[in-house]
Amino acid sequence: MKSVTCSILVFALLGAPVLAQKPPVYAIDRMKTFQKQLVRDNIYDWISTDFAAGLLQQKAEPVMKNSSADSHRMGTVVVAFEISKDGEIKHPTVMSGPKELQKPVLEAVRQYRYKPYLINGTPSAVATSVSVTVANY
């Protein structure tokens, strides 16, 4: 059962094209750590990124430093997290993306707020991921 859940989580986070390639070791470690956190929190429901976007109420943009070294950074950072019953972000974890963009994107995602996800009319905690593309010119 664990390998099936892990495979589903890998597919949900990174998608089919990435599965054709071998993910970096750090990505696998982060996925395993995140999966363990979901089990500890009794989160067994995963909603798609598109469905989660429909529940999004508050979004924050990454704030980039204005140093010359960071002035031309661009890329996409994938962050997986739990959405609590109240719509707050819990345990955001960077799954992939340029190292220099991970911290600003993670800080922005921590500020996201969602409508509660309802299962049979009852708010339920779920997991999802979001891809944040940064083009800082």
C-alpha positions as CSV (number, residue, x, y, z in Angstrom):
1,M,0.0,0.0,0.0
2,K,2.8,2.4,0.8
3,S,4.5,2.0,-2.6
4,V,1.1,2.6,-4.3
5,T,0.5,5.8,-2.2
6,C,4.1,7.0,-2.9
7,S,3.7,6.4,-6.6
8,I,0.4,8.3,-6.7
9,L,2.0,11.1,-4.7
10,V,5.0,11.3,-7.1
11,F,2.6,11.3,-10.1
12,A,0.4,14.0,-8.5
13,L,3.3,16.2,-7.6
14,L,5.5,15.9,-10.6
15,G,3.2,14.6,-13.4
16,A,3.8,11.9,-16.0
17,P,6.5,13.6,-18.1
18,V,8.8,13.9,-15.0
19,L,8.2,10.3,-14.1
20,A,9.8,9.2,-17.3
21,Q,13.0,10.8,-16.0
22,K,14.6,9.8,-12.7
23,P,13.8,12.5,-10.1
24,P,16.8,13.9,-8.2
25,V,17.5,12.3,-4.8
26,Y,16.6,15.5,-2.9
27,A,13.1,15.5,-4.5
28,I,12.5,11.9,-3.5
29,D,13.6,12.6,0.1
30,R,11.3,15.6,0.2
31,M,8.4,13.6,-1.1
32,K,9.0,10.9,1.5
33,T,9.2,13.4,4.3
34,F,6.0,15.1,3.1
35,Q,4.2,11.8,2.7
36,K,5.1,10.9,6.3
37,Q,3.8,14.2,7.5
38,L,0.5,13.6,5.7
39,V,0.2,10.2,7.4
40,R,0.9,11.7,10.8
41,D,-1.8,14.3,10.2
42,N,-4.3,11.7,8.9
43,I,-4.5,13.4,5.5
44,Y,-5.5,10.8,2.9
45,D,-7.2,13.1,0.4
46,W,-5.3,14.8,-2.4
47,I,-7.0,17.4,-4.6
48,S,-5.6,18.5,-7.9
49,T,-3.9,21.8,-8.4
50,D,-6.7,22.9,-10.7
51,F,-9.4,22.1,-8.2
52,A,-7.4,23.8,-5.4
53,A,-7.1,26.9,-7.6
54,G,-10.9,27.1,-7.5
55,L,-10.8,27.2,-3.7
56,L,-8.0,29.9,-3.5
57,Q,-9.2,33.0,-1.7
58,Q,-5.9,34.8,-1.0
59,K,-2.7,34.6,-3.0
60,A,0.6,36.3,-2.4
61,E,3.3,36.9,-4.9
62,P,6.9,36.0,-4.2
63,V,9.0,39.0,-3.1
64,M,12.4,39.0,-4.7
65,K,15.5,40.8,-3.4
66,N,16.7,43.6,-5.7
67,S,20.3,42.6,-5.6
68,S,22.0,42.4,-9.0
69,A,22.6,38.7,-8.5
70,D,18.9,38.0,-8.3
71,S,17.7,40.5,-10.9
72,H,17.4,38.0,-13.7
73,R,16.1,34.9,-12.0
74,M,13.3,32.9,-13.5
75,G,11.9,29.4,-13.1
76,T,9.1,27.4,-11.6
77,V,9.0,26.1,-8.0
78,V,6.6,23.3,-7.0
79,V,5.3,23.4,-3.5
80,A,3.2,20.7,-1.8
81,F,1.2,21.4,1.3
82,E,-1.8,20.6,3.4
83,I,-4.9,22.8,3.4
84,S,-6.4,22.7,6.9
85,K,-10.1,22.5,7.7
86,D,-10.0,26.3,8.1
87,G,-8.3,26.8,4.7
88,E,-4.8,27.6,6.1
89,I,-1.6,26.3,4.7
90,K,0.3,23.7,6.8
91,H,3.7,22.1,6.2
92,P,4.6,23.7,2.8
93,T,7.4,21.7,1.3
94,V,9.4,22.6,-1.8
95,M,9.4,19.7,-4.2
96,S,11.4,21.2,-7.0
97,G,12.7,24.4,-8.6
98,P,15.7,26.7,-8.7
99,K,17.3,26.9,-5.2
100,E,17.5,30.7,-5.3
101,L,13.7,31.0,-5.9
102,Q,12.6,28.4,-3.3
103,K,12.6,30.6,-0.2
104,P,10.7,33.6,-1.7
105,V,8.1,31.2,-3.2
106,L,7.8,29.2,0.0
107,E,7.2,32.5,1.9
108,A,4.5,33.5,-0.6
109,V,2.7,30.1,-0.5
110,R,2.6,30.3,3.4
111,Q,0.3,33.4,2.9
112,Y,-2.2,31.6,0.7
113,R,-5.7,31.0,2.1
114,Y,-8.3,28.6,0.7
115,K,-12.0,28.0,1.2
116,P,-12.5,24.9,3.3
117,Y,-12.7,21.7,1.2
118,L,-16.0,20.0,1.9
119,I,-16.6,16.3,1.9
120,N,-20.3,15.5,2.4
121,G,-20.8,19.1,3.6
122,T,-18.1,18.7,6.3
123,P,-14.8,20.7,6.1
124,S,-11.9,18.4,5.6
125,A,-8.1,18.8,5.5
126,V,-6.5,17.8,2.2
127,A,-3.2,18.0,0.4
128,T,-2.3,19.6,-2.9
129,S,0.5,21.2,-4.7
130,V,1.0,24.4,-6.6
131,S,3.5,25.5,-9.3
132,V,4.7,29.1,-9.0
133,T,6.5,30.5,-11.9
134,V,8.8,33.5,-11.3
135,A,10.0,35.8,-14.0
136,N,12.0,38.6,-12.3
137,Y,13.2,41.1,-14.8
